Amino acid sequence: MARVALGVRAGQHGRSGEHRRIVFPATRWGDLAESRRGPLKSAVPSNVVSPVRRCSRTACGRPAVATLTYVYADSTAVLGPLATYAEPHCYDLCAEHSERLTAPRGWEVVRLADAGGPSRPSGDDLEALANAVREAARPQERAAEAGGSGPRAADPMEVARRGHLRVLRSPDS
């Protein structure tokens, strides 16, 4: 079945008062599965969608690790860690393209320190955090000793309790 429209195609002029017929082929969902060259295939299988954001550079399919944002008022290109959400005015770049990034003449490139990837807390960081929690609990421990015996004195491992948080001594100390 064909759809018929009246009018003149762009670039073609009819005689005054004359309209040419333009015939468009009908579009049916079944017609989309086949073409003259054979069945249409998607570049990505429809049942597999990658949650990884890809590099914004043309023909680069590597995973993005950094986000590039232009600040036009300051003539600055800011390259930082991968943004939480993809935004239209930002460009996601892979590791290779983020390392080779250059700015236009007269512009400055600002590379934020943690653009290489998210840093994870080390064992030293966790130990320092535990020591800080122990230090914060010490005034309460002294107050409990001055107050006399109670349920806290019965449990030698528990240092202090406040609300739903507890500070416990490590078994080796």
N, C-alpha and C positions, 0 to 999 in steps of 0.2 A: 504494500500500500504506500502511495506517495503522498506527500503533502505539497500543495500547490500554493504559491504566493504570487501576487501581481506586483510588478515594479520593474525598475531598470537597474541592472547591476552597475556597480561603480565602474566608471570609465567607459560605459556604453551609453550612447544617447539614442533614444528612439525618436521617431517623428513626432511632431506635436500632437498631443492627445493620444498617443499610442503607448501601451504598456506591454512589456515583454513578460512572458511567463518564465518563472524560475522554479525549477523542480528540485526539491530537497528530498533525499531518501528518508524514509520513515526510520525512526530509531526505536527498536524494541530491545528488551533486555537479552533476548536470545541472540540478537544480531551482534551483541558486543563480545560474545564468546568466540566468534569466528571472524577472521579477516581474510583478505585475498592471499596473504602470505601464510595463513594457517591459524591455529588457535592463539589467542592473545595470552601472553604470560607476564606475570608480575615480576618485577626485579627482586622483590622480597616476598617470600611465601606469606600469605595472609594469616596463617596460624602462628607465625613466629614474629613477635614484635620485641625488639631489643630495648631494654630500659636505659641503655647507655647512650648519652648524648654524643653526637659525632662532631668532628671538626667542621667548621663553617666554610673552609676553603674549598673551592671547586675541585671536584674529583678526588677529594681526600676522604677516606672512610674510616680513618683511625679514631679511637675514642678521644674525646676532649678532656683536657686536664687543666685548662686555664680559660679565663674570660677576658676579652679585650673590650674596653670601653673608651670611647673618645670623649674628651671634655673640650668642646669647641671654644668655649670662652677663654680657656687657658692655653689653647694649642697644645694639649697634652694627650697622649695615649697611655691609658692605665691598664697594665696587665696584672691581673690578680688571680686568686684561686678560683676554681670553677664555681660559678654562681649557683645558688640553690635552685633557682628557676630560670628557664630560658626566657629572655626578654628580647623584643624586636630590635632594640637599639644596641645590643651587645653581641659580640661575636665569640663563639666558643672555638678554641684552638687546641690542636693536639700538641704533644711535647715538642715535636720537630718544628712545627710552625711557630710555636711560642718562643723557642730559642732563637730562631732566625728573624724575628720580627724587627722591622725598621720603621721609623716614622717619616712622614714627609719633611722636606727641608723647612727648618724653622720650628719644628715641633719637638717636644721632649717626650721620651719614653720613661714612664715610671713603672718599675717592676716591684711589686709588693713582695716582701720576704718569703711568705709562705705560698708562692705561686707554684712551687715544685710539687706540692701534694699535701694532704692533710697530715699533720704530725700527731703521733700517738704518744701518750704519756709513758715515760720510761719508768724503770723500777725505782730510780732515785726520786722522781717526782712523786710517786705514790708513797714512798717512805717519808718524804718531807711532809706530805699531806697528813699522814698518820701521826707524825710527831707534832704537827700543829694542832691536831685534834686533841692529843694527849695534853699538850700545854694548856689548851683552853679548858680542859676538865680539871686541872690541878686545884684551882681555888675552891671548887665544889668538894673535892676530896678532903681538903683541910677542914672545911666547914663540917663535913660528916664526921671526922675524927674528933672535933671539938664537941660535937653534939652528943657523943656517947655511942652506945651500941644500938644497932637496929638491924633491919634486914640486909643492909649493905655490908655490914661487918661479917655476916654469916657466909657470904660468897666472896672468897679471896680473889677471884679472877675479875670481878666487876669493879671498875675504878669509879665510875660515876654514871648517873642516869638523869636524863632531863627529857621529859615528854616521851616521845617514841624513840629517841636516839640513846644509844649506850656506847660508852667507851670501854673496851676490853683490853686487858693487858695481854701481851703476846705470851705464849706458854714458856718460852725460853728466858724471859726476864723476870 
